[in-house]
Structures are given as structure tokens and as C-alpha cells.
Amino acid sequence: MAANQSHSLLRIYLSSTDKDANYPIYEKIVEIANEHGVAGATVLRGVLGYKSRNEQSSLDISLQKEKYPIVIEIVDKNEKIISFYEKVKSKFDNMTRGCLITIESIDILLYK
């Protein structure tokens, strides 16, 4: 990734319990990103979150082991991010709630 190119950050907010054929969807998305040749992907595990309907995740520690917020961050050239999203967007078709996907332009300062 060169500093003078247009880059994007794709963020996918979902739950650790969201599945794609009994497989955690966040793992599947990162696997597809790797196969697609995307420059980088990171899965962040949240401690607590809430949705637009004020459905707060539980503070019960035993429940947090099972269900917690997940954010996937994926970075690459803008064209590659758009192409990747087109490839994976069907994975989210069956999700009825708890998913948000955003994209923003970013400046790469260092990439090794």
C-alpha cells in the first residue's frame, strides 16, 4: 500500500454469537479477507456494548464469556475494500439485528 493511494477502513460490528453455518461469522470474514488478498484484518473483542434499541449486553461475567461485541477492521486500497465487501455482503443477509457495517477513507502513515 503506497502513501499516495486512496485507502479505506471497513468496520463490521456484530456479536460473537453470530454464525454462518455454525461457524463464527467473524472468523469466516477474516478467512475470506485473507483469501481475497486484503492487506489487513483485525478482530476486536468488546467488553460491553448496546444496540440502537437500547438492548444492552449483560454485565454478568458468565454471560460475557459466551456473547460479546465484535468489531472487525479491514484496511486496504479503496477499490479492494469495495470489491471485498461485495464478495461478503451476502453473509449478512440472514442477520436480523445487531449488525452495522461502515466504511471510511483513511491515510496510511506506515505500512511494513
C-alpha positions in Angstrom: 0.0 0.0 0.0 1.6 3.3 -1.1 1.1 6.5 0.8 -0.3 8.4 -2.3 -3.2 6.0 -2.9 -6.8 6.1 -1.7 -7.3 3.7 1.3 -10.4 2.7 3.2 -11.2 1.2 6.6 -14.2 -1.2 6.6 -15.7 -1.8 10.1 -18.1 -4.6 10.8 -19.9 -4.5 14.2 -21.6 -7.8 15.3 -21.8 -10.3 18.1 -19.6 -13.2 18.9 -22.6 -15.5 18.7 -23.4 -14.6 15.0 -22.9 -17.7 12.9 -22.5 -18.7 9.3 -23.3 -22.4 9.0 -22.4 -23.0 12.7 -19.0 -21.2 12.2 -18.4 -17.8 13.9 -19.0 -15.2 11.2 -16.1 -13.1 12.3 -13.7 -15.9 11.7 -15.2 -16.6 8.2 -15.0 -12.9 7.3 -11.3 -12.8 8.2 -10.6 -16.0 6.3 -12.3 -14.6 3.2 -10.3 -11.3 3.6 -7.1 -13.3 3.6 -8.1 -15.4 0.6 -9.2 -12.1 -1.2 -5.7 -10.7 -0.6 -6.8 -7.8 1.6 -3.8 -6.0 3.2 -5.0 -6.5 6.8 -7.9 -7.5 9.1 -8.2 -7.4 12.8 -11.0 -8.7 15.1 -11.5 -6.7 18.3 -13.4 -8.2 21.2 -15.6 -5.7 23.1 -16.3 -5.8 26.8 -19.7 -4.2 26.7 -22.0 -2.6 24.1 -25.5 -1.7 23.2 -27.6 -1.5 20.1 -29.9 1.2 18.8 -32.8 -0.4 20.6 -31.0 0.0 23.9 -30.5 -3.7 24.3 -27.5 -3.6 26.5 -25.2 -6.6 26.7 -25.2 -8.2 30.1 -22.7 -7.2 32.8 -22.9 -10.8 34.1 -19.3 -12.1 33.6 -20.5 -15.6 33.0 -22.6 -14.4 30.0 -19.8 -12.3 28.6 -17.8 -15.5 28.0 -20.5 -16.6 25.6 -21.7 -13.4 24.0 -19.7 -10.2 23.5 -19.5 -7.4 20.9 -17.1 -7.9 18.0 -15.6 -5.3 15.6 -13.8 -6.4 12.5 -11.5 -3.8 11.0 -10.3 -4.3 7.4 -7.8 -2.0 5.7 -6.7 -1.8 2.0 -7.0 0.3 -1.1 -10.5 1.7 -1.6 -11.2 -0.4 -4.7 -10.1 -3.6 -2.9 -12.3 -2.9 0.1 -15.4 -2.3 -2.1 -14.6 -5.5 -4.0 -14.2 -7.4 -0.8 -17.5 -6.1 0.6 -19.4 -7.1 -2.5 -18.0 -10.6 -2.0 -19.1 -11.0 1.6 -22.2 -8.9 1.9 -24.5 -11.9 1.4 -23.1 -13.3 4.7 -25.1 -10.7 6.5 -28.4 -11.3 4.7 -29.8 -13.6 7.3 -28.8 -11.4 10.3 -32.0 -9.8 11.6 -30.3 -7.5 14.1 -27.1 -6.4 15.8 -25.0 -5.7 12.7 -23.6 -2.4 11.5 -21.1 -2.0 8.6 -19.2 1.3 7.9 -16.5 2.5 5.6 -14.3 5.5 5.9 -11.4 7.0 4.0 -8.1 6.8 5.8 -4.5 8.0 5.4 -1.8 5.3 5.7 1.2 6.7 7.6 3.2 3.5 7.8 2.8 0.0 6.5 5.6 -2.6 6.7 
